[in-house]
Amino acid sequence: MITRRWLAKFRNLSESNLKTLCLVFSVISLLLLVYWSKNLEVKKCEIEEILNSSVELGSRIKVCGRIKDLKDRKKLIIVSLEDSTGEIPVVIFKNRFKDCSSLTKEHICVIGRLSNYKGSLEIVAESIT
């Protein structure tokens, strides 16, 4: 069995080698946690910041505003989201959102990734409240 072979190898390690191995695994784990925490971070933005190229493409952002327009397509919904600083399209894929009831509200907050589609900036929604 693989487990017994691994245990046999660990039993043959000296104490200093075992400590070094544990230290290496700990450092790798910490680096992975730092990397993941930066990718999970969500920046709250105003639309003006996005349109002025202050936000990098692919960044996770949170934008709140009112629904100015809504276009219901076969596989997606395009919401024109407006705040006091500007307007931006939000793409909502229907297969990711079974319940789009929050789109009946006048004011929504969207968490998503900033993308460029055919030369225009848009937010691809990951969650809507």
A tleap script that builds the chain and sets N, CA, C and O, in Angstrom:
source leaprc.protein.ff14SB
mol = sequence {
  NMET ILE THR ARG ARG TRP LEU ALA LYS PHE
  ARG ASN LEU SER GLU SER ASN LEU LYS THR
  LEU CYS LEU VAL PHE SER VAL ILE SER LEU
  LEU LEU LEU VAL TYR TRP SER LYS ASN LEU
  GLU VAL LYS LYS CYS GLU ILE GLU GLU ILE
  LEU ASN SER SER VAL GLU LEU GLY SER ARG
  ILE LYS VAL CYS GLY ARG ILE LYS ASP LEU
  LYS ASP ARG LYS LYS LEU ILE ILE VAL SER
  LEU GLU ASP SER THR GLY GLU ILE PRO VAL
  VAL ILE PHE LYS ASN ARG PHE LYS ASP CYS
  SER SER LEU THR LYS GLU HIE ILE CYS VAL
  ILE GLY ARG LEU SER ASN TYR LYS GLY SER
  LEU GLU ILE VAL ALA GLU SER ILE CTHR
}
set mol.1.N position { 0.815 -1.181 0.000 }
set mol.1.CA position { 0.000 0.000 0.000 }
set mol.1.C position { 0.867 1.258 0.000 }
set mol.1.O position { 1.934 1.281 0.615 }
set mol.2.N position { 0.411 2.295 -0.686 }
set mol.2.CA position { 1.183 3.526 -0.800 }
set mol.2.C position { 1.386 4.167 0.566 }
set mol.2.O position { 2.475 4.662 0.855 }
set mol.3.N position { 0.372 4.167 1.401 }
set mol.3.CA position { 0.459 4.807 2.715 }
set mol.3.C position { 1.570 4.183 3.550 }
set mol.3.O position { 2.335 4.895 4.202 }
set mol.4.N position { 1.660 2.872 3.533 }
set mol.4.CA position { 2.703 2.205 4.331 }
set mol.4.C position { 4.094 2.545 3.811 }
set mol.4.O position { 5.028 2.718 4.594 }
set mol.5.N position { 4.233 2.640 2.489 }
set mol.5.CA position { 5.535 3.007 1.915 }
set mol.5.C position { 5.934 4.412 2.352 }
set mol.5.O position { 7.086 4.650 2.715 }
set mol.6.N position { 4.978 5.344 2.318 }
set mol.6.CA position { 5.266 6.714 2.727 }
set mol.6.C position { 5.629 6.770 4.203 }
set mol.6.O position { 6.567 7.467 4.591 }
set mol.7.N position { 4.889 6.040 5.021 }
set mol.7.CA position { 5.199 6.027 6.449 }
set mol.7.C position { 6.590 5.470 6.698 }
set mol.7.O position { 7.315 5.960 7.563 }
set mol.8.N position { 6.955 4.463 5.954 }
set mol.8.CA position { 8.285 3.882 6.112 }
set mol.8.C position { 9.365 4.904 5.758 }
set mol.8.O position { 10.399 4.971 6.423 }
set mol.9.N position { 9.129 5.689 4.723 }
set mol.9.CA position { 10.108 6.715 4.340 }
set mol.9.C position { 10.226 7.799 5.414 }
set mol.9.O position { 11.326 8.266 5.711 }
set mol.10.N position { 9.088 8.197 5.996 }
set mol.10.CA position { 9.132 9.222 7.032 }
set mol.10.C position { 9.792 8.712 8.307 }
set mol.10.O position { 10.432 9.483 9.023 }
set mol.11.N position { 9.648 7.456 8.589 }
set mol.11.CA position { 10.290 6.889 9.783 }
set mol.11.C position { 11.808 6.913 9.654 }
set mol.11.O position { 12.524 6.991 10.652 }
set mol.12.N position { 12.293 6.844 8.412 }
set mol.12.CA position { 13.743 6.824 8.187 }
set mol.12.C position { 14.354 8.224 8.154 }
set mol.12.O position { 15.577 8.357 8.117 }
set mol.13.N position { 13.527 9.266 8.165 }
set mol.13.CA position { 14.053 10.628 8.153 }
set mol.13.C position { 14.581 11.008 9.529 }
set mol.13.O position { 14.021 10.631 10.559 }
set mol.14.N position { 15.656 11.751 9.517 }
set mol.14.CA position { 16.174 12.246 10.789 }
set mol.14.C position { 15.275 13.378 11.275 }
set mol.14.O position { 14.466 13.916 10.520 }
set mol.15.N position { 15.427 13.720 12.524 }
set mol.15.CA position { 14.581 14.760 13.098 }
set mol.15.C position { 14.790 16.104 12.396 }
set mol.15.O position { 13.829 16.835 12.154 }
set mol.16.N position { 16.030 16.424 12.075 }
set mol.16.CA position { 16.305 17.709 11.404 }
set mol.16.C position { 15.713 17.723 9.981 }
set mol.16.O position { 15.202 18.752 9.538 }
set mol.17.N position { 15.778 16.602 9.273 }
set mol.17.CA position { 15.179 16.537 7.937 }
set mol.17.C position { 13.663 16.648 8.005 }
set mol.17.O position { 13.041 17.271 7.145 }
set mol.18.N position { 13.080 16.052 9.014 }
set mol.18.CA position { 11.633 16.131 9.186 }
set mol.18.C position { 11.199 17.565 9.508 }
set mol.18.O position { 10.177 18.035 9.008 }
set mol.19.N position { 11.974 18.253 10.338 }
set mol.19.CA position { 11.684 19.658 10.647 }
set mol.19.C position { 11.806 20.522 9.392 }
set mol.19.O position { 10.981 21.407 9.162 }
set mol.20.N position { 12.823 20.269 8.592 }
set mol.20.CA position { 13.008 21.023 7.341 }
set mol.20.C position { 11.842 20.792 6.393 }
set mol.20.O position { 11.353 21.733 5.769 }
set mol.21.N position { 11.399 19.556 6.283 }
set mol.21.CA position { 10.270 19.221 5.419 }
set mol.21.C position { 8.993 19.935 5.889 }
set mol.21.O position { 8.240 20.472 5.078 }
set mol.22.N position { 8.765 19.932 7.191 }
set mol.22.CA position { 7.600 20.634 7.742 }
set mol.22.C position { 7.683 22.136 7.488 }
set mol.22.O position { 6.676 22.769 7.170 }
set mol.23.N position { 8.863 22.700 7.627 }
set mol.23.CA position { 9.059 24.127 7.379 }
set mol.23.C position { 8.779 24.470 5.911 }
set mol.23.O position { 8.136 25.482 5.629 }
set mol.24.N position { 9.244 23.655 4.993 }
set mol.24.CA position { 9.013 23.883 3.562 }
set mol.24.C position { 7.519 23.830 3.248 }
set mol.24.O position { 7.006 24.699 2.542 }
set mol.25.N position { 6.824 22.834 3.758 }
set mol.25.CA position { 5.379 22.741 3.531 }
set mol.25.C position { 4.643 23.936 4.138 }
set mol.25.O position { 3.679 24.427 3.551 }
set mol.26.N position { 5.078 24.403 5.294 }
set mol.26.CA position { 4.440 25.562 5.932 }
set mol.26.C position { 4.624 26.826 5.096 }
set mol.26.O position { 3.681 27.597 4.918 }
set mol.27.N position { 5.819 27.037 4.591 }
set mol.27.CA position { 6.090 28.221 3.771 }
set mol.27.C position { 5.268 28.183 2.482 }
set mol.27.O position { 4.684 29.192 2.089 }
set mol.28.N position { 5.223 27.037 1.833 }
set mol.28.CA position { 4.425 26.894 0.610 }
set mol.28.C position { 2.960 27.165 0.906 }
set mol.28.O position { 2.292 27.850 0.131 }
set mol.29.N position { 2.453 26.646 2.003 }
set mol.29.CA position { 1.052 26.880 2.375 }
set mol.29.C position { 0.775 28.356 2.616 }
set mol.29.O position { -0.257 28.866 2.179 }
set mol.30.N position { 1.668 29.046 3.297 }
set mol.30.CA position { 1.490 30.479 3.552 }
set mol.30.C position { 1.508 31.283 2.251 }
set mol.30.O position { 0.712 32.207 2.081 }
set mol.31.N position { 2.402 30.938 1.346 }
set mol.31.CA position { 2.447 31.633 0.054 }
set mol.31.C position { 1.152 31.430 -0.724 }
set mol.31.O position { 0.644 32.368 -1.338 }
set mol.32.N position { 0.619 30.221 -0.700 }
set mol.32.CA position { -0.651 29.958 -1.377 }
set mol.32.C position { -1.794 30.756 -0.748 }
set mol.32.O position { -2.647 31.282 -1.463 }
set mol.33.N position { -1.817 30.850 0.575 }
set mol.33.CA position { -2.851 31.637 1.255 }
set mol.33.C position { -2.778 33.117 0.883 }
set mol.33.O position { -3.808 33.754 0.664 }
set mol.34.N position { -1.578 33.660 0.812 }
set mol.34.CA position { -1.413 35.066 0.426 }
set mol.34.C position { -1.900 35.271 -1.005 }
set mol.34.O position { -2.606 36.240 -1.287 }
set mol.35.N position { -1.532 34.374 -1.903 }
set mol.35.CA position { -1.964 34.465 -3.298 }
set mol.35.C position { -3.486 34.411 -3.404 }
set mol.35.O position { -4.092 35.230 -4.094 }
set mol.36.N position { -4.096 33.453 -2.727 }
set mol.36.CA position { -5.550 33.300 -2.801 }
set mol.36.C position { -6.270 34.487 -2.168 }
set mol.36.O position { -7.310 34.914 -2.670 }
set mol.37.N position { -5.737 35.022 -1.080 }
set mol.37.CA position { -6.415 36.142 -0.426 }
set mol.37.C position { -6.434 37.376 -1.318 }
set mol.37.O position { -7.404 38.134 -1.292 }
set mol.38.N position { -5.390 37.595 -2.102 }
set mol.38.CA position { -5.379 38.730 -3.022 }
set mol.38.C position { -6.385 38.545 -4.145 }
set mol.38.O position { -6.971 39.520 -4.616 }
set mol.39.N position { -6.595 37.308 -4.582 }
set mol.39.CA position { -7.560 37.047 -5.652 }
set mol.39.C position { -8.994 37.092 -5.153 }
set mol.39.O position { -9.915 37.291 -5.945 }
set mol.40.N position { -9.200 36.914 -3.863 }
set mol.40.CA position { -10.546 36.955 -3.312 }
set mol.40.C position { -10.974 38.367 -2.927 }
set mol.40.O position { -12.151 38.625 -2.679 }
set mol.41.N position { -10.012 39.267 -2.880 }
set mol.41.CA position { -10.281 40.635 -2.472 }
set mol.41.C position { -11.192 41.327 -3.494 }
set mol.41.O position { -10.974 41.222 -4.701 }
set mol.42.N position { -12.198 42.022 -3.007 }
set mol.42.CA position { -13.136 42.725 -3.879 }
set mol.42.C position { -13.026 44.215 -3.599 }
set mol.42.O position { -13.168 44.652 -2.456 }
set mol.43.N position { -12.773 44.993 -4.644 }
set mol.43.CA position { -12.646 46.441 -4.512 }
set mol.43.C position { -13.972 47.092 -4.871 }
set mol.43.O position { -14.523 46.832 -5.941 }
set mol.44.N position { -14.492 47.945 -3.977 }
set mol.44.CA position { -15.728 48.683 -4.263 }
set mol.44.C position { -15.363 49.915 -5.080 }
set mol.44.O position { -14.507 50.708 -4.687 }
set mol.45.N position { -16.027 50.059 -6.222 }
set mol.45.CA position { -15.698 51.132 -7.159 }
set mol.45.C position { -16.925 51.929 -7.546 }
set mol.45.O position { -18.058 51.455 -7.467 }
set mol.46.N position { -16.668 53.141 -7.963 }
set mol.46.CA position { -17.681 53.914 -8.659 }
set mol.46.C position { -17.435 53.706 -10.150 }
set mol.46.O position { -16.314 53.408 -10.563 }
set mol.47.N position { -18.459 53.859 -10.936 }
set mol.47.CA position { -18.352 53.571 -12.364 }
set mol.47.C position { -17.336 54.494 -13.037 }
set mol.47.O position { -16.640 54.080 -13.964 }
set mol.48.N position { -17.251 55.718 -12.582 }
set mol.48.CA position { -16.284 56.660 -13.147 }
set mol.48.C position { -14.855 56.132 -13.053 }
set mol.48.O position { -14.077 56.284 -13.995 }
set mol.49.N position { -14.501 55.507 -11.916 }
set mol.49.CA position { -13.169 54.925 -11.745 }
set mol.49.C position { -12.902 53.868 -12.808 }
set mol.49.O position { -11.804 53.793 -13.358 }
set mol.50.N position { -13.907 53.057 -13.091 }
set mol.50.CA position { -13.765 51.979 -14.069 }
set mol.50.C position { -13.578 52.564 -15.466 }
set mol.50.O position { -12.691 52.140 -16.205 }
set mol.51.N position { -14.406 53.530 -15.823 }
set mol.51.CA position { -14.359 54.118 -17.163 }
set mol.51.C position { -13.090 54.931 -17.403 }
set mol.51.O position { -12.668 55.095 -18.548 }
set mol.52.N position { -12.482 55.440 -16.338 }
set mol.52.CA position { -11.237 56.207 -16.463 }
set mol.52.C position { -10.002 55.318 -16.406 }
set mol.52.O position { -8.892 55.813 -16.213 }
set mol.53.N position { -10.183 54.020 -16.571 }
set mol.53.CA position { -9.082 53.041 -16.594 }
set mol.53.C position { -8.299 52.986 -15.295 }
set mol.53.O position { -7.111 52.662 -15.305 }
set mol.54.N position { -8.946 53.298 -14.170 }
set mol.54.CA position { -8.284 53.206 -12.868 }
set mol.54.C position { -8.309 51.776 -12.320 }
set mol.54.O position { -7.650 51.471 -11.326 }
set mol.55.N position { -9.082 50.901 -12.985 }
set mol.55.CA position { -9.222 49.522 -12.531 }
set mol.55.C position { -8.701 48.602 -13.634 }
set mol.55.O position { -9.021 48.789 -14.808 }
set mol.56.N position { -7.893 47.606 -13.249 }
set mol.56.CA position { -7.319 46.671 -14.223 }
set mol.56.C position { -8.369 45.706 -14.750 }
set mol.56.O position { -9.271 45.296 -14.019 }
set mol.57.N position { -8.245 45.346 -16.025 }
set mol.57.CA position { -9.109 44.316 -16.590 }
set mol.57.C position { -8.900 43.008 -15.828 }
set mol.57.O position { -7.771 42.671 -15.471 }
set mol.58.N position { -9.962 42.287 -15.584 }
set mol.58.CA position { -9.885 41.024 -14.851 }
set mol.58.C position { -10.014 41.171 -13.349 }
set mol.58.O position { -10.139 40.174 -12.639 }
set mol.59.N position { -9.985 42.404 -12.852 }
set mol.59.CA position { -10.110 42.637 -11.405 }
set mol.59.C position { -11.521 42.320 -10.937 }
set mol.59.O position { -12.498 42.552 -11.650 }
set mol.60.N position { -11.610 41.779 -9.708 }
set mol.60.CA position { -12.925 41.582 -9.076 }
set mol.60.C position { -13.313 42.893 -8.431 }
set mol.60.O position { -12.547 43.465 -7.656 }
set mol.61.N position { -14.504 43.369 -8.752 }
set mol.61.CA position { -14.959 44.647 -8.239 }
set mol.61.C position { -16.406 44.548 -7.770 }
set mol.61.O position { -17.147 43.638 -8.142 }
set mol.62.N position { -16.776 45.508 -6.946 }
set mol.62.CA position { -18.159 45.634 -6.495 }
set mol.62.C position { -18.652 47.010 -6.902 }
set mol.62.O position { -18.031 48.025 -6.586 }
set mol.63.N position { -19.781 47.031 -7.610 }
set mol.63.CA position { -20.373 48.281 -8.059 }
set mol.63.C position { -21.845 48.283 -7.667 }
set mol.63.O position { -22.549 47.291 -7.856 }
set mol.64.N position { -22.298 49.396 -7.124 }
set mol.64.CA position { -23.707 49.538 -6.756 }
set mol.64.C position { -24.311 50.668 -7.578 }
set mol.64.O position { -23.648 51.659 -7.882 }
set mol.65.N position { -25.570 50.501 -7.926 }
set mol.65.CA position { -26.248 51.537 -8.684 }
set mol.65.C position { -27.684 51.140 -8.983 }
set mol.65.O position { -28.199 50.148 -8.468 }
set mol.66.N position { -28.312 51.942 -9.830 }
set mol.66.CA position { -29.693 51.646 -10.199 }
set mol.66.C position { -29.731 51.058 -11.602 }
set mol.66.O position { -28.879 51.353 -12.440 }
set mol.67.N position { -30.720 50.231 -11.838 }
set mol.67.CA position { -30.894 49.619 -13.150 }
set mol.67.C position { -31.545 50.641 -14.067 }
set mol.67.O position { -32.688 51.047 -13.858 }
set mol.68.N position { -30.803 51.047 -15.080 }
set mol.68.CA position { -31.324 52.019 -16.038 }
set mol.68.C position { -32.053 51.318 -17.179 }
set mol.68.O position { -33.084 51.790 -17.660 }
set mol.69.N position { -31.495 50.168 -17.609 }
set mol.69.CA position { -32.077 49.424 -18.728 }
set mol.69.C position { -31.764 47.950 -18.537 }
set mol.69.O position { -30.761 47.598 -17.916 }
set mol.70.N position { -32.619 47.093 -19.071 }
set mol.70.CA position { -32.434 45.648 -18.949 }
set mol.70.C position { -32.802 44.997 -20.280 }
set mol.70.O position { -33.909 45.184 -20.787 }
set mol.71.N position { -31.861 44.228 -20.844 }
set mol.71.CA position { -32.102 43.520 -22.102 }
set mol.71.C position { -32.022 42.030 -21.830 }
set mol.71.O position { -30.966 41.524 -21.449 }
set mol.72.N position { -33.115 41.329 -22.020 }
set mol.72.CA position { -33.192 39.894 -21.755 }
set mol.72.C position { -32.940 39.136 -23.052 }
set mol.72.O position { -33.751 39.189 -23.977 }
set mol.73.N position { -31.812 38.430 -23.116 }
set mol.73.CA position { -31.455 37.627 -24.279 }
set mol.73.C position { -31.700 36.154 -23.957 }
set mol.73.O position { -32.153 35.811 -22.865 }
set mol.74.N position { -31.394 35.290 -24.926 }
set mol.74.CA position { -31.648 33.858 -24.740 }
set mol.74.C position { -30.827 33.273 -23.583 }
set mol.74.O position { -31.379 32.593 -22.718 }
set mol.75.N position { -29.516 33.531 -23.565 }
set mol.75.CA position { -28.646 32.922 -22.560 }
set mol.75.C position { -28.106 33.918 -21.533 }
set mol.75.O position { -27.437 33.527 -20.577 }
set mol.76.N position { -28.394 35.202 -21.733 }
set mol.76.CA position { -27.857 36.189 -20.799 }
set mol.76.C position { -28.784 37.392 -20.685 }
set mol.76.O position { -29.686 37.602 -21.495 }
set mol.77.N position { -28.519 38.164 -19.648 }
set mol.77.CA position { -29.239 39.414 -19.417 }
set mol.77.C position { -28.175 40.511 -19.356 }
set mol.77.O position { -27.155 40.362 -18.685 }
set mol.78.N position { -28.422 41.597 -20.055 }
set mol.78.CA position { -27.510 42.733 -20.008 }
set mol.78.C position { -28.225 43.872 -19.285 }
set mol.78.O position { -29.252 44.378 -19.736 }
set mol.79.N position { -27.650 44.255 -18.152 }
set mol.79.CA position { -28.211 45.326 -17.341 }
set mol.79.C position { -27.329 46.557 -17.517 }
set mol.79.O position { -26.105 46.473 -17.421 }
set mol.80.N position { -27.948 47.677 -17.770 }
set mol.80.CA position { -27.227 48.937 -17.798 }
set mol.80.C position { -27.304 49.511 -16.385 }
set mol.80.O position { -28.357 49.958 -15.933 }
set mol.81.N position { -26.154 49.486 -15.698 }
set mol.81.CA position { -26.090 49.925 -14.306 }
set mol.81.C position { -25.571 51.357 -14.246 }
set mol.81.O position { -24.572 51.695 -14.881 }
set mol.82.N position { -26.258 52.187 -13.480 }
set mol.82.CA position { -25.914 53.609 -13.416 }
set mol.82.C position { -25.756 54.040 -11.964 }
set mol.82.O position { -26.579 53.712 -11.109 }
set mol.83.N position { -24.681 54.782 -11.703 }
set mol.83.CA position { -24.552 55.454 -10.408 }
set mol.83.C position { -24.390 56.945 -10.683 }
set mol.83.O position { -24.578 57.384 -11.818 }
set mol.84.N position { -24.050 57.716 -9.682 }
set mol.84.CA position { -23.970 59.176 -9.864 }
set mol.84.C position { -22.793 59.596 -10.738 }
set mol.84.O position { -22.696 60.760 -11.126 }
set mol.85.N position { -21.880 58.640 -11.055 }
set mol.85.CA position { -20.674 58.996 -11.807 }
set mol.85.C position { -20.673 58.491 -13.246 }
set mol.85.O position { -19.851 58.938 -14.045 }
set mol.86.N position { -21.569 57.574 -13.596 }
set mol.86.CA position { -21.564 57.032 -14.950 }
set mol.86.C position { -22.450 55.822 -15.112 }
set mol.86.O position { -23.294 55.522 -14.267 }
set mol.87.N position { -22.238 55.129 -16.228 }
set mol.87.CA position { -23.066 53.970 -16.586 }
set mol.87.C position { -22.172 52.894 -17.197 }
set mol.87.O position { -21.240 53.198 -17.942 }
set mol.88.N position { -22.468 51.617 -16.870 }
set mol.88.CA position { -21.685 50.507 -17.412 }
set mol.88.C position { -22.591 49.286 -17.588 }
set mol.88.O position { -23.491 49.062 -16.779 }
set mol.89.N position { -22.357 48.493 -18.644 }
set mol.89.CA position { -23.146 47.270 -18.807 }
set mol.89.C position { -22.667 46.160 -17.861 }
set mol.89.O position { -21.471 45.997 -17.617 }
set mol.90.N position { -23.630 45.414 -17.346 }
set mol.90.CA position { -23.348 44.245 -16.509 }
set mol.90.C position { -23.940 43.034 -17.220 }
set mol.90.O position { -25.129 43.014 -17.538 }
set mol.91.N position { -23.108 42.026 -17.468 }
set mol.91.CA position { -23.552 40.811 -18.158 }
set mol.91.C position { -23.852 39.749 -17.124 }
set mol.91.O position { -23.017 39.435 -16.276 }
set mol.92.N position { -25.058 39.195 -17.200 }
set mol.92.CA position { -25.497 38.163 -16.257 }
set mol.92.C position { -25.836 36.932 -17.069 }
set mol.92.O position { -26.804 36.927 -17.829 }
set mol.93.N position { -25.030 35.876 -16.907 }
set mol.93.CA position { -25.302 34.625 -17.611 }
set mol.93.C position { -26.380 33.857 -16.864 }
set mol.93.O position { -26.254 33.596 -15.668 }
set mol.94.N position { -27.443 33.498 -17.577 }
set mol.94.CA position { -28.595 32.843 -16.939 }
set mol.94.C position { -28.238 31.491 -16.330 }
set mol.94.O position { -28.839 31.092 -15.332 }
set mol.95.N position { -27.268 30.776 -16.912 }
set mol.95.CA position { -26.909 29.463 -16.353 }
set mol.95.C position { -26.180 29.582 -15.011 }
set mol.95.O position { -26.085 28.597 -14.279 }
set mol.96.N position { -25.664 30.768 -14.676 }
set mol.96.CA position { -25.003 30.986 -13.379 }
set mol.96.C position { -25.969 31.484 -12.324 }
set mol.96.O position { -25.712 31.338 -11.129 }
set mol.97.N position { -27.086 32.074 -12.754 }
set mol.97.CA position { -28.054 32.646 -11.830 }
set mol.97.C position { -29.425 32.048 -12.110 }
set mol.97.O position { -30.080 32.406 -13.089 }
set mol.98.N position { -29.847 31.149 -11.257 }
set mol.98.CA position { -31.174 30.535 -11.412 }
set mol.98.C position { -32.272 31.515 -11.010 }
set mol.98.O position { -33.368 31.511 -11.572 }
set mol.99.N position { -31.954 32.354 -10.024 }
set mol.99.CA position { -32.945 33.306 -9.512 }
set mol.99.C position { -32.469 34.727 -9.801 }
set mol.99.O position { -31.511 35.206 -9.194 }
set mol.100.N position { -33.129 35.379 -10.712 }
set mol.100.CA position { -32.785 36.766 -11.056 }
set mol.100.C position { -33.795 37.743 -10.466 }
set mol.100.O position { -34.004 38.825 -11.015 }
set mol.101.N position { -34.422 37.372 -9.356 }
set mol.101.CA position { -35.462 38.216 -8.757 }
set mol.101.C position { -34.906 39.554 -8.272 }
set mol.101.O position { -35.645 40.535 -8.196 }
set mol.102.N position { -33.606 39.608 -7.940 }
set mol.102.CA position { -33.032 40.875 -7.478 }
set mol.102.C position { -33.017 41.922 -8.588 }
set mol.102.O position { -32.841 43.109 -8.313 }
set mol.103.N position { -33.197 41.499 -9.829 }
set mol.103.CA position { -33.203 42.453 -10.937 }
set mol.103.C position { -34.501 43.245 -11.003 }
set mol.103.O position { -34.615 44.182 -11.794 }
set mol.104.N position { -35.463 42.886 -10.196 }
set mol.104.CA position { -36.706 43.654 -10.144 }
set mol.104.C position { -36.559 44.860 -9.218 }
set mol.104.O position { -37.380 45.777 -9.250 }
set mol.105.N position { -35.510 44.856 -8.394 }
set mol.105.CA position { -35.252 45.997 -7.517 }
set mol.105.C position { -34.726 47.168 -8.350 }
set mol.105.O position { -34.184 46.983 -9.439 }
set mol.106.N position { -34.895 48.342 -7.824 }
set mol.106.CA position { -34.384 49.513 -8.531 }
set mol.106.C position { -32.879 49.664 -8.320 }
set mol.106.O position { -32.161 50.065 -9.236 }
set mol.107.N position { -32.399 49.343 -7.114 }
set mol.107.CA position { -30.993 49.515 -6.760 }
set mol.107.C position { -30.376 48.148 -6.483 }
set mol.107.O position { -30.917 47.368 -5.699 }
set mol.108.N position { -29.232 47.852 -7.130 }
set mol.108.CA position { -28.550 46.573 -6.911 }
set mol.108.C position { -27.055 46.806 -6.713 }
set mol.108.O position { -26.512 47.847 -7.081 }
set mol.109.N position { -26.412 45.808 -6.123 }
set mol.109.CA position { -24.952 45.771 -6.026 }
set mol.109.C position { -24.485 44.519 -6.747 }
set mol.109.O position { -25.055 43.442 -6.574 }
set mol.110.N position { -23.452 44.665 -7.548 }
set mol.110.CA position { -22.929 43.564 -8.361 }
set mol.110.C position { -21.474 43.348 -8.005 }
set mol.110.O position { -20.690 44.294 -7.935 }
set mol.111.N position { -21.117 42.081 -7.780 }
set mol.111.CA position { -19.714 41.704 -7.665 }
set mol.111.C position { -19.397 40.906 -8.914 }
set mol.111.O position { -20.104 39.959 -9.259 }
set mol.112.N position { -18.314 41.302 -9.594 }
set mol.112.CA position { -17.960 40.618 -10.828 }
set mol.112.C position { -16.570 41.000 -11.287 }
set mol.112.O position { -15.834 41.701 -10.593 }
set mol.113.N position { -16.227 40.525 -12.469 }
set mol.113.CA position { -14.913 40.804 -13.053 }
set mol.113.C position { -15.055 41.797 -14.195 }
set mol.113.O position { -15.968 41.695 -15.014 }
set mol.114.N position { -14.154 42.747 -14.238 }
set mol.114.CA position { -14.138 43.731 -15.301 }
set mol.114.C position { -13.554 43.100 -16.560 }
set mol.114.O position { -12.471 42.517 -16.527 }
set mol.115.N position { -14.278 43.222 -17.664 }
set mol.115.CA position { -13.773 42.662 -18.919 }
set mol.115.C position { -13.988 43.646 -20.058 }
set mol.115.O position { -14.705 44.638 -19.921 }
set mol.116.N position { -13.354 43.351 -21.179 }
set mol.116.CA position { -13.467 44.163 -22.372 }
set mol.116.C position { -14.070 43.287 -23.465 }
set mol.116.O position { -13.480 42.278 -23.854 }
set mol.117.N position { -15.237 43.669 -23.956 }
set mol.117.CA position { -15.896 42.907 -25.011 }
set mol.117.C position { -16.094 43.822 -26.217 }
set mol.117.O position { -16.833 44.804 -26.152 }
set mol.118.N position { -15.432 43.488 -27.302 }
set mol.118.CA position { -15.505 44.263 -28.548 }
set mol.118.C position { -15.201 45.741 -28.318 }
set mol.118.O position { -15.874 46.619 -28.857 }
set mol.119.N position { -14.172 45.998 -27.505 }
set mol.119.CA position { -13.716 47.361 -27.273 }
set mol.119.C position { -14.470 48.133 -26.207 }
set mol.119.O position { -14.162 49.300 -25.964 }
set mol.120.N position { -15.452 47.514 -25.564 }
set mol.120.CA position { -16.224 48.194 -24.525 }
set mol.120.C position { -16.050 47.497 -23.180 }
set mol.120.O position { -16.027 46.269 -23.101 }
set mol.121.N position { -15.930 48.291 -22.137 }
set mol.121.CA position { -15.815 47.735 -20.792 }
set mol.121.C position { -17.179 47.245 -20.313 }
set mol.121.O position { -18.210 47.858 -20.587 }
set mol.122.N position { -17.157 46.125 -19.593 }
set mol.122.CA position { -18.364 45.582 -18.984 }
set mol.122.C position { -17.975 44.780 -17.759 }
set mol.122.O position { -16.814 44.413 -17.577 }
set mol.123.N position { -18.961 44.513 -16.924 }
set mol.123.CA position { -18.752 43.689 -15.735 }
set mol.123.C position { -19.488 42.376 -15.943 }
set mol.123.O position { -20.681 42.366 -16.243 }
set mol.124.N position { -18.776 41.273 -15.782 }
set mol.124.CA position { -19.396 39.955 -15.843 }
set mol.124.C position { -19.752 39.571 -14.418 }
set mol.124.O position { -18.869 39.367 -13.585 }
set mol.125.N position { -21.047 39.472 -14.138 }
set mol.125.CA position { -21.533 39.297 -12.774 }
set mol.125.C position { -21.190 37.925 -12.200 }
set mol.125.O position { -21.309 36.902 -12.873 }
set mol.126.N position { -20.758 37.933 -10.930 }
set mol.126.CA position { -20.559 36.705 -10.170 }
set mol.126.C position { -21.611 36.585 -9.073 }
set mol.126.O position { -22.038 35.481 -8.735 }
set mol.127.N position { -22.025 37.723 -8.520 }
set mol.127.CA position { -23.112 37.728 -7.534 }
set mol.127.C position { -23.841 39.067 -7.603 }
set mol.127.O position { -23.268 40.095 -7.961 }
set mol.128.N position { -25.129 39.017 -7.246 }
set mol.128.CA position { -25.966 40.212 -7.300 }
set mol.128.C position { -26.788 40.286 -6.007 }
set mol.128.O position { -27.396 39.302 -5.586 }
set mol.129.N position { -26.793 41.462 -5.394 }
set mol.129.CA position { -27.620 41.678 -4.198 }
set mol.129.C position { -28.437 42.939 -4.343 }
set mol.129.O position { -29.196 43.289 -3.439 }
savepdb mol mol.pdb
quit
